[in-house]
Amino acid sequence: MLKGKSVPGIIPVFGKIKNYHLRGAFYMLLYIVICITPLFIAMAYTDLPARGFWMELSVALGFVGLTMLSLQFLLTARYRRITGPYGIDVILEFHRYISLVAIGFIIVHPLILFIKNSENLRLLLFWEAPLRAQMAVLATVSLILLAVLSLYRKQLNIKYETWKISHGILAVIALIGALGHVLGVGYYLALPWKQFFWGGMFMATLSLLFYIRIGKPLQLIKRVYIVDEVIPEKGKCWTLVFRPDGHSGMKFRPGQFVWLTLGNSPFAIEDHPFSLSSSAERRDKVAVTIKELGDFTSTIKYVKPGMPAYLEGPHGAFVPNRHYEAKSFVFIVGGVGITPVMSMLRTFADIKFQRNILLIYANNTIEDITFYEELEELKKKLDLTVVHVLTTPPEGWEGETGFVTPDLLDRHFPEDKEQRMYFLCGPPVMMNAVERALLKVKVPYENIEQEEFNLV
């Protein structure tokens, strides 16, 4: 049991843990059922003659691909009820990969038709083709563009805001084109109730888009925050401290993050995810710590106190709350990956958490160690051991150097390492290497939690 102050929400009851697992499994099953349901509806109550295996496979891939495409709007709507069991970072990663699968299904659909009957290639003559074929071409081209711009956004040097607008427009065009093609062909949708079903699915998808672009910002209008402080930190980081303006603030769990919009309007296209770095015990003031890494983050130092801000969230499952049964916690972080861990440590200090905590913190130089002084102070309040790992140490440095390796972990891990919970946060390359190192020193895979700073 936890010793010290008991705080509801910091350590949940076991029943809630079970609920997360069951809800996660339920959503996975529901996703599969929804994907294949339109296919069965299309095939139901029809006495149409069979058209051969390849033709039917082509149609099936088209129906399933269109349904999967529609569900992408739900995956990106940031419903905390849905993202809770997995974490929104996992949901968005799933969205990226499953979108490619959906696009692949939709592209393979006409390819099969072209291979089986070359006469169908005439449908690619856009201005001569019937409307249903034009809609199919429009949808397919939009999907290809959507995939290319998403996969190669950074290589093409496309700004995030530009990509976000084009991503939404192309997705809507693709959906309209695909639906127009399905209804235009009408081979399996001649019955009115089937057309009503597909029309209803289309309207539901558009309502999700409306919720994302209109509904969520409207909810934020009454929950404005004001920038209270702009604090420079080591490692080219800046901490923005917010105070709620006219409301009670945000209830969150340590390790979660928010989508931040700075300025007078929550309808701005520019919103970015940042981990909360403040204690979950302080609802009157919340903070995010941001490293200068890109166009937006490099402007944080120019933010002035008094600026309005909107915090959409909290999001994320990278929290210690789910693992109250762990004997202790081990945090392995790199660079700005310290921010969610600082929220945990500050919260632990506020609730007088008494279990042992090990922090392995990797940086390039000693000047890059964000929160260095505060970590030293936290060692006086918590049973906290901090191991700094530097790739470029100063002269006379007696600490760890290089990278986080299995040998380094062996030097600092206790014998009962299988009873501890491990939290990894940092650059993807580092996290992959650390995960391999943990498995090599026999840390159970189920004891490892990860969060990558790579959501957008």
C-alpha positions as CSV (number, residue, x, y, z in Angstrom):
1,M,0.0,0.0,0.0
2,L,1.0,3.6,-0.5
3,K,2.4,5.3,2.6
4,G,1.8,9.0,3.2
5,K,-1.0,11.2,2.0
6,S,-3.8,9.4,0.1
7,V,-5.0,11.2,-3.0
8,P,-8.0,9.9,-5.0
9,G,-7.1,9.5,-8.6
10,I,-3.3,9.2,-8.0
11,I,-3.6,5.5,-7.3
12,P,-6.8,4.0,-8.7
13,V,-8.6,1.0,-7.3
14,F,-8.0,-2.4,-9.0
15,G,-11.4,-2.4,-10.5
16,K,-10.6,0.6,-12.7
17,I,-7.5,-1.2,-13.9
18,K,-9.6,-4.1,-15.0
19,N,-12.0,-1.7,-16.7
20,Y,-9.2,-0.3,-18.8
21,H,-8.2,-3.7,-20.1
22,L,-11.8,-4.8,-20.8
23,R,-12.6,-1.5,-22.5
24,G,-9.5,-1.7,-24.6
25,A,-10.4,-5.3,-25.8
26,F,-14.0,-4.2,-26.4
27,Y,-13.0,-1.3,-28.6
28,M,-10.6,-3.6,-30.7
29,L,-13.4,-6.0,-31.3
30,L,-15.9,-3.2,-32.0
31,Y,-13.5,-1.7,-34.6
32,I,-13.3,-5.1,-36.5
33,V,-17.1,-5.6,-36.4
34,I,-17.7,-2.1,-37.7
35,C,-15.2,-2.6,-40.6
36,I,-16.9,-5.7,-41.9
37,T,-20.5,-4.8,-41.2
38,P,-21.0,-2.7,-44.3
39,L,-19.7,-5.6,-46.4
40,F,-22.3,-8.0,-45.0
41,I,-25.0,-5.4,-45.4
42,A,-24.1,-5.0,-49.1
43,M,-24.3,-8.7,-49.6
44,A,-27.6,-9.1,-47.7
45,Y,-31.0,-9.6,-49.3
46,T,-29.7,-9.8,-52.8
47,D,-30.3,-12.3,-55.6
48,L,-27.7,-10.9,-58.0
49,P,-25.7,-13.4,-60.0
50,A,-22.2,-14.1,-58.8
51,R,-19.5,-12.3,-60.8
52,G,-16.5,-14.4,-60.1
53,F,-14.0,-14.6,-57.2
54,W,-11.8,-11.7,-58.2
55,M,-14.6,-9.3,-59.0
56,E,-16.2,-10.1,-55.6
57,L,-12.9,-9.7,-53.8
58,S,-12.4,-6.3,-55.5
59,V,-15.8,-5.1,-54.3
60,A,-15.2,-6.5,-50.8
61,L,-11.8,-4.6,-50.5
62,G,-13.5,-1.4,-51.7
63,F,-16.3,-1.7,-49.1
64,V,-14.0,-2.5,-46.2
65,G,-11.4,0.2,-47.3
66,L,-14.2,2.9,-47.4
67,T,-15.4,1.9,-44.0
68,M,-11.9,2.0,-42.5
69,L,-11.4,5.4,-44.1
70,S,-14.6,6.7,-42.4
71,L,-13.4,5.4,-39.1
72,Q,-10.2,7.5,-39.3
73,F,-12.2,10.6,-38.4
74,L,-13.2,8.8,-35.2
75,L,-9.6,7.8,-34.4
76,T,-8.5,11.4,-34.7
77,A,-11.3,13.0,-32.7
78,R,-9.4,12.7,-29.4
79,Y,-12.3,11.1,-27.5
80,R,-10.7,10.4,-24.1
81,R,-13.1,7.6,-23.5
82,I,-11.7,5.7,-26.5
83,T,-8.1,6.7,-26.2
84,G,-7.9,6.0,-22.4
85,P,-7.1,2.3,-22.6
86,Y,-4.2,2.8,-25.0
87,G,-3.0,6.4,-24.9
88,I,-3.6,8.8,-27.8
89,D,0.0,8.3,-29.0
90,V,-0.8,4.7,-29.7
91,I,-4.2,5.6,-31.3
92,L,-2.5,8.1,-33.6
93,E,0.2,5.6,-34.5
94,F,-2.5,3.1,-35.3
95,H,-4.3,5.7,-37.4
96,R,-1.1,6.2,-39.5
97,Y,-0.7,2.6,-40.2
98,I,-4.3,1.6,-40.6
99,S,-4.9,4.5,-43.0
100,L,-2.2,3.1,-45.3
101,V,-4.0,-0.3,-45.1
102,A,-7.3,1.4,-46.0
103,I,-5.8,3.3,-48.9
104,G,-4.1,0.1,-50.1
105,F,-7.5,-1.7,-50.1
106,I,-9.1,1.1,-52.1
107,I,-6.3,1.2,-54.6
108,V,-6.2,-2.6,-55.1
109,H,-10.0,-2.5,-55.7
110,P,-9.7,-0.9,-59.2
111,L,-6.4,-2.6,-60.0
112,I,-8.1,-6.0,-59.8
113,L,-10.8,-4.8,-62.2
114,F,-8.2,-3.4,-64.7
115,I,-6.2,-6.7,-64.6
116,K,-9.3,-8.9,-65.1
117,N,-10.7,-6.7,-67.9
118,S,-8.4,-4.2,-69.7
119,E,-11.5,-2.5,-71.1
120,N,-12.1,-1.0,-67.7
121,L,-8.9,1.2,-68.2
122,R,-11.2,3.5,-70.3
123,L,-12.7,4.6,-67.0
124,L,-9.5,6.5,-66.3
125,L,-10.2,8.9,-69.1
126,F,-11.7,11.4,-66.7
127,W,-13.6,13.7,-69.0
128,E,-15.1,10.8,-71.0
129,A,-15.9,8.5,-68.0
130,P,-19.3,8.3,-66.3
131,L,-19.8,10.3,-63.1
132,R,-19.3,7.2,-60.9
133,A,-15.9,6.6,-62.4
134,Q,-15.0,10.3,-62.1
135,M,-15.8,10.1,-58.4
136,A,-13.6,7.0,-58.0
137,V,-10.7,8.7,-59.7
138,L,-11.2,11.8,-57.5
139,A,-11.2,9.7,-54.3
140,T,-8.2,7.6,-55.4
141,V,-6.0,10.6,-56.3
142,S,-6.9,12.4,-53.1
143,L,-6.0,9.4,-51.0
144,I,-2.6,9.0,-52.8
145,L,-1.9,12.7,-52.2
146,L,-2.9,12.3,-48.6
147,A,-0.6,9.4,-48.0
148,V,2.4,11.0,-49.8
149,L,2.0,14.3,-48.0
150,S,1.7,12.5,-44.6
151,L,4.6,10.2,-45.1
152,Y,7.0,12.8,-46.6
153,R,5.8,16.0,-44.9
154,K,9.2,16.8,-43.3
155,Q,11.2,15.8,-46.4
156,L,9.0,18.1,-48.5
157,N,9.4,20.9,-45.9
158,I,5.7,21.4,-45.5
159,K,4.6,23.4,-42.4
160,Y,2.5,21.5,-39.9
161,E,-0.4,24.0,-40.3
162,T,-0.4,23.7,-44.1
163,W,-0.3,19.9,-43.9
164,K,-3.1,19.9,-41.3
165,I,-5.4,21.9,-43.6
166,S,-4.6,19.9,-46.7
167,H,-4.9,16.6,-44.8
168,G,-8.5,17.5,-43.7
169,I,-9.5,18.7,-47.2
170,L,-8.1,15.7,-49.0
171,A,-9.7,13.3,-46.5
172,V,-13.2,14.9,-47.0
173,I,-12.8,14.9,-50.8
174,A,-11.7,11.3,-50.8
175,L,-14.7,10.3,-48.6
176,I,-17.2,12.2,-50.8
177,G,-15.7,10.7,-54.0
178,A,-15.8,7.2,-52.6
179,L,-19.3,7.5,-51.4
180,G,-20.4,9.0,-54.7
181,H,-18.8,6.1,-56.5
182,V,-20.4,3.5,-54.3
183,L,-23.9,4.9,-54.7
184,G,-23.3,5.6,-58.4
185,V,-22.5,2.0,-59.1
186,G,-25.3,0.8,-56.9
187,Y,-24.9,-2.8,-57.8
188,Y,-25.2,-4.0,-54.2
189,L,-27.0,-1.0,-52.9
190,A,-30.2,-0.9,-55.0
191,L,-32.4,-1.3,-51.9
192,P,-33.3,2.1,-50.3
193,W,-32.4,0.9,-46.8
194,K,-28.9,0.1,-48.0
195,Q,-28.5,3.6,-49.5
196,F,-29.9,5.1,-46.3
197,F,-27.3,3.1,-44.3
198,W,-24.4,4.4,-46.4
199,G,-25.8,7.9,-46.4
200,G,-26.1,7.7,-42.6
201,M,-22.5,6.6,-42.3
202,F,-21.4,9.5,-44.4
203,M,-23.3,12.0,-42.3
204,A,-21.9,10.4,-39.1
205,T,-18.4,10.9,-40.5
206,L,-19.1,14.5,-41.4
207,S,-20.5,15.1,-37.9
208,L,-17.2,13.8,-36.5
209,L,-15.4,16.4,-38.6
210,F,-17.8,19.1,-37.4
211,Y,-17.1,18.0,-33.8
212,I,-13.3,18.1,-34.3
213,R,-13.2,21.5,-36.0
214,I,-16.2,23.3,-34.3
215,G,-17.5,21.3,-31.3
216,K,-14.2,21.0,-29.5
217,P,-13.1,24.6,-29.9
218,L,-16.6,25.7,-28.7
219,Q,-16.1,23.6,-25.5
220,L,-12.8,25.4,-24.9
221,I,-14.2,28.9,-25.2
222,K,-15.4,28.8,-21.6
223,R,-12.1,27.3,-20.3
224,V,-9.5,29.9,-21.3
225,Y,-6.2,30.0,-19.5
226,I,-3.8,33.0,-19.1
227,V,0.0,32.7,-19.4
228,D,1.2,33.5,-15.9
229,E,4.9,33.0,-16.3
230,V,7.5,32.2,-19.0
231,I,10.4,30.5,-17.3
232,P,13.7,29.8,-19.1
233,E,15.1,26.3,-18.4
234,K,18.4,24.6,-19.2
235,G,18.6,22.6,-22.5
236,K,16.9,25.3,-24.6
237,C,13.6,24.7,-22.9
238,W,10.9,27.1,-21.7
239,T,8.2,26.5,-19.2
240,L,4.8,28.1,-19.7
241,V,2.8,28.4,-16.5
242,F,-1.0,28.9,-17.0
243,R,-3.7,30.0,-14.6
244,P,-7.3,29.3,-15.2
245,D,-9.4,32.3,-16.1
246,G,-12.9,32.0,-14.6
247,H,-12.9,28.3,-14.0
248,S,-11.5,25.7,-11.6
249,G,-8.7,24.5,-13.7
250,M,-7.7,21.1,-15.1
251,K,-7.8,17.8,-13.3
252,F,-5.2,15.5,-14.8
253,R,-2.9,12.6,-14.0
254,P,0.9,13.0,-13.8
255,G,2.4,12.1,-17.1
256,Q,-0.5,13.3,-19.3
257,F,-0.3,16.0,-22.0
258,V,-2.5,18.6,-23.6
259,W,-3.0,20.2,-27.0
260,L,-1.9,23.8,-26.7
261,T,-3.4,26.7,-28.7
262,L,-1.9,30.2,-27.9
263,G,-3.9,33.3,-28.7
264,N,-7.4,34.7,-28.6
265,S,-9.2,31.9,-30.5
266,P,-9.5,28.2,-29.9
267,F,-10.4,27.8,-33.5
268,A,-6.8,28.4,-34.7
269,I,-5.4,25.7,-36.9
270,E,-2.1,25.7,-34.9
271,D,-2.4,23.4,-31.9
272,H,0.5,21.3,-30.6
273,P,0.8,18.5,-28.0
274,F,2.9,19.1,-25.0
275,S,3.4,17.1,-21.8
276,L,2.3,18.7,-18.5
277,S,5.3,19.2,-16.3
278,S,3.5,20.6,-13.2
279,S,2.2,18.6,-10.2
280,A,-1.3,17.0,-10.6
281,E,-2.0,18.4,-7.2
282,R,-2.0,22.0,-8.4
283,R,-5.1,22.7,-10.4
284,D,-4.8,26.4,-9.9
285,K,-1.6,26.5,-12.0
286,V,-0.6,24.1,-14.7
287,A,2.6,24.1,-16.8
288,V,4.1,22.7,-19.9
289,T,7.8,22.6,-20.7
290,I,8.8,23.0,-24.3
291,K,12.1,22.5,-26.1
292,E,13.2,24.7,-29.0
293,L,13.0,22.1,-31.9
294,G,11.0,23.7,-34.7
295,D,9.1,26.7,-36.1
296,F,6.5,26.9,-33.4
297,T,8.6,25.8,-30.4
298,S,11.3,28.4,-31.3
299,T,8.8,31.1,-30.7
300,I,7.8,30.1,-27.2
301,K,10.5,32.4,-25.7
302,Y,8.7,35.4,-27.1
303,V,5.4,34.5,-25.4
304,K,4.4,37.2,-22.9
305,P,2.6,36.8,-19.6
306,G,-1.1,37.7,-20.0
307,M,-1.6,35.9,-23.3
308,P,-4.7,33.8,-23.6
309,A,-4.3,30.1,-24.1
310,Y,-6.4,27.0,-24.6
311,L,-5.5,23.6,-23.2
312,E,-7.4,20.7,-24.8
313,G,-7.1,17.6,-22.7
314,P,-5.8,16.0,-20.6
315,H,-4.7,13.0,-22.8
316,G,-2.4,10.1,-22.5
317,A,-2.0,6.8,-20.7
318,F,1.7,7.3,-19.7
319,V,0.7,7.6,-16.1
320,P,1.8,5.8,-12.9
321,N,-1.8,5.5,-11.7
322,R,-2.3,2.2,-13.5
323,H,0.6,0.6,-11.8
324,Y,0.0,1.1,-8.1
325,E,0.9,-2.5,-7.4
326,A,4.5,-1.9,-8.6
327,K,7.2,-2.1,-5.9
328,S,8.8,1.1,-7.3
329,F,9.2,3.1,-10.5
330,V,12.2,3.4,-12.8
331,F,12.2,6.4,-15.3
332,I,14.6,6.3,-18.3
333,V,14.4,9.5,-20.2
334,G,16.3,11.5,-22.8
335,G,16.4,15.3,-23.2
336,V,12.9,16.9,-23.1
337,G,11.5,13.5,-22.3
338,I,11.9,14.6,-18.7
339,T,8.8,16.7,-18.8
340,P,6.1,14.1,-18.0
341,V,8.4,12.5,-15.5
342,M,8.8,15.9,-13.7
343,S,5.0,16.0,-13.4
344,M,5.1,12.6,-11.7
345,L,8.0,13.5,-9.4
346,R,6.4,16.8,-8.4
347,T,3.2,15.0,-7.7
348,F,5.0,12.3,-5.7
349,A,6.6,15.0,-3.6
350,D,3.3,16.7,-2.9
351,I,1.6,13.5,-1.8
352,K,4.7,12.4,0.2
353,F,5.2,9.2,-1.9
354,Q,7.6,6.9,-0.1
355,R,8.5,4.2,-2.5
356,N,12.0,4.0,-4.1
357,I,12.3,5.8,-7.5
358,L,15.2,5.6,-9.9
359,L,15.7,8.2,-12.7
360,I,18.2,7.6,-15.5
361,Y,18.4,10.8,-17.4
362,A,20.4,11.0,-20.7
363,N,21.6,14.2,-22.2
364,N,24.4,15.4,-24.5
365,T,26.1,17.9,-22.1
366,I,25.7,18.9,-18.5
367,E,24.2,22.2,-19.7
368,D,21.4,20.3,-21.4
369,I,20.1,18.8,-18.2
370,T,16.7,20.5,-17.8
371,F,15.5,20.8,-14.1
372,Y,19.0,19.8,-12.8
373,E,18.7,21.9,-9.7
374,E,15.1,20.9,-8.9
375,L,16.0,17.2,-9.3
376,E,18.7,17.7,-6.6
377,E,16.0,19.3,-4.3
378,L,13.6,16.5,-5.0
379,K,16.1,13.9,-3.8
380,K,15.7,15.5,-0.4
381,K,11.9,15.0,-0.5
382,L,11.7,11.6,-2.1
383,D,13.5,8.3,-2.0
384,L,14.9,9.3,-5.4
385,T,18.2,8.2,-7.1
386,V,19.2,10.2,-10.2
387,V,21.7,8.8,-12.6
388,H,22.9,11.3,-15.3
389,V,24.3,9.9,-18.5
390,L,26.2,12.3,-20.8
391,T,27.4,11.7,-24.3
392,T,29.8,14.7,-24.1
393,P,30.8,15.0,-20.4
394,P,32.9,17.9,-19.0
395,E,36.4,17.4,-17.8
396,G,36.5,15.6,-14.5
397,W,33.0,14.1,-14.9
398,E,32.7,11.0,-12.7
399,G,29.2,10.0,-13.7
400,E,27.9,7.8,-16.5
401,T,28.9,8.5,-20.1
402,G,27.9,7.4,-23.5
403,F,24.5,5.7,-24.0
404,V,22.0,3.8,-21.9
405,T,23.3,0.2,-22.4
406,P,22.5,-3.1,-20.7
407,D,25.8,-2.8,-18.8
408,L,24.8,0.6,-17.5
409,L,21.4,-0.7,-16.4
410,D,23.0,-3.7,-14.6
411,R,25.1,-1.3,-12.6
412,H,22.1,0.6,-11.3
413,F,19.2,-1.8,-11.3
414,P,18.2,-3.6,-8.0
415,E,17.9,-7.4,-7.9
416,D,14.1,-7.2,-7.8
417,K,13.9,-5.4,-11.1
418,E,11.0,-7.6,-12.3
419,Q,8.8,-6.1,-9.6
420,R,9.3,-2.5,-10.8
421,M,7.6,-0.5,-13.5
422,Y,9.6,1.2,-16.2
423,F,8.7,4.4,-17.9
424,L,10.6,5.4,-21.1
425,C,10.3,8.8,-22.8
426,G,12.5,10.5,-25.3
427,P,13.6,10.4,-28.9
428,P,12.4,7.3,-30.8
429,V,15.9,6.1,-31.6
430,M,16.9,6.2,-27.9
431,M,13.7,4.6,-26.8
432,N,14.1,1.7,-29.2
433,A,17.6,1.1,-28.0
434,V,16.6,1.3,-24.3
435,E,13.7,-1.1,-24.8
436,R,16.1,-3.6,-26.3
437,A,18.5,-3.0,-23.4
438,L,15.7,-3.6,-20.8
439,L,14.7,-6.8,-22.4
440,K,18.3,-8.0,-22.5
441,V,18.6,-7.5,-18.7
442,K,15.5,-9.6,-18.3
443,V,12.9,-6.8,-17.5
444,P,9.5,-8.2,-18.3
445,Y,8.0,-6.6,-21.4
446,E,4.7,-6.0,-19.7
447,N,6.5,-3.8,-17.2
448,I,7.6,-1.2,-19.8
449,E,5.6,1.9,-20.6
450,Q,6.6,4.2,-23.4
451,E,5.7,7.6,-24.8
452,E,7.3,9.1,-27.9
453,F,7.4,12.8,-28.7
454,N,6.3,12.1,-32.3
455,L,2.5,12.7,-32.4
456,V,2.3,15.1,-35.4
